[in-house]
Amino acid sequence: MGRCRRTLSFVAVSVSLAVCGSFAQHNSGDPQTDSSKIGPDGTAYVTRVVPVPTTVSPEAQKVLARVASDAVVPQTLEQRRTGTDKWQAGAGEASKKLYPANVAADTIAGVPVRVVTPLNIAPEKGDRVLINLHGGGFNSDSGSLTETVPIANLAGTKVIAVLYRLAPEHPYPAGLDDAIAVYREMLKTYKPSHIGIYGTSAGAILTAEVTAKLKQLNLPLPGATGIFSGMGDFSQGGDSMAIYALNGFSGHLDPPKPGAHELDSYVGSTDPKDPVLSPLYEDLSGFPPTLFVTSGRDLLLSGTTILHRAYLRAGVDAQLVVFEALPHAFWNNPALPESKEADQIMARFFDTHLGK
């Protein structure tokens, strides 16, 4: 496998990243040694040669070795949504071939949803339901199928994917309000201890926000939650956001700017330290058992682990699983063996904790 050259130039809290991917195997002019220099103010100038790890599956190695340019590729919001919808539809069909399930469109509490039902539901699981809050940067849907079909099948439990309102047209708390509305409706049919809430990326962030809001509203909390590559603090970016792009080492990455966040269109005019928007500043005590999942080259690795530690400090039953080397939300690729393992871990967690 190829090796990857990554040059980091930290100025205060910012970072610029050199062309990477698997270019090094094609360019004999690339440096093949590591170097580092720390400036008087703590600024770090770092070059690292990173092999494609043999600790992941051959399929994952191919994903990590894909060549991607660091060049900016302008994209309108409409183009992003069109492309994401097309990819999600294809990946969703691939997921259904691996994990047969029925998918239907519906509306709950005035909110559009997908209802994903396994082909067979055991009698003891008929009174359980999972609520999925999909990823997609709060401005598109990159998970209402890939995040739900495998879990519904493996957990043998119905999953409601909430198609919440998106930014920038509908900034916080629109998506949160939609998720709360669906949860309130589920409480009319299901015991709270038989309801699980989970999401990836934006949906993982929303999952923690929903839990915080439910506590604020004195509503019963769900039996378990899943925060799969998320964060709980919009006031500052973590270390991993300065190092990894969406696909890990490869692809374009803008240097972080102090006081700015790439999800500003979602935050809107809300105080970034609002304890519901950023649950890191909320009293997390009493939160339900929660599974955190991330990976070694995830741009939200820091955000996930920071929030996990906050849950632990509050005495919450919080588990953390970190997959080796893989990029952000890799489990949306149903072809990876690691995705199958992640889905099994997620499904088993809810199977264990719901209905107690």
Secondary structure, DSSP 8 states (H G I E B T S, - for coil): --EEEEEEEEETTEEEE---SSGGGT-TTS--S-EEEE-TTS-EEEEEEEE--TTS-HHHHHHHT-----S-----HHHHHHHHHHHHHHHHHHHHHHS-EEEEEEEETTEEEEEEEES---GGGTT-EEEEE--STTTS-S-TTTTTHHHHHHHT-EEEEE----TTTS-TTHHHHHHHHHHHHHTTTS-GGGEEEEEETHHHHHHHHHHHHHHHTT----SEEEEES--S-TTS--GGGGT-BTBBTBS------TT--TTHHHHTTS-TT-TTTSGGGS--TT---EEEEEEEE-TTHHHHHHHHHHHHHTT--EEEEEEEEEETTGGG-TTSHHHHHHHHHHHHHHHHHTT-
